[in-house]
Amino acid sequence: MTVTLTFHGATAGTVTSSHYLLEAPGARIAVDAACSKGRRP
């Protein structure tokens, strides 16, 4: 069985985000871990 974890990076702006895609035979799970930093001056 092959399981892969792919990192899709962060977004620009006021959110720091880590987005991952976990894939296995018969399953795909997306994980989005975001943390708001607030507005930039």
N, C-alpha and C positions, 0 to 999 in steps of 0.2 A: 504494500500500500504506500503510495506517495502522498505526502502532505506538504503543502507549500504555504509559506507566509510571505506576503508581499507588502512592503511599506510604500504608501502613496504620498507621504510628505505632509507638510504643513501649509496652511493658507496665509497669505499676507494680510496685514491690517491689524485689527484689535483682538484677533483670536489666535492662540497657539494651538494647533491641532495635530494630532497624530492619527492617521487613518491606516488601518491594516486590513488586508483581505486574507483570510485563512481558507484554503481550499483542500478538500479531501474527496475521494471518490464518493459521489452521492451527496456532497454537502459543500456549501459556500457560506461563510460567515463574515460579515463586514463589522469591524470594530472601529468606532470613532470616539476618541478621547479628546475632548476639547476643554480648554480653560480660558475664560475671558480675562483679558488683562485690562480692560477698560479703554476709554478713548485716549488717543494720543493727543498731546497739546498741539 
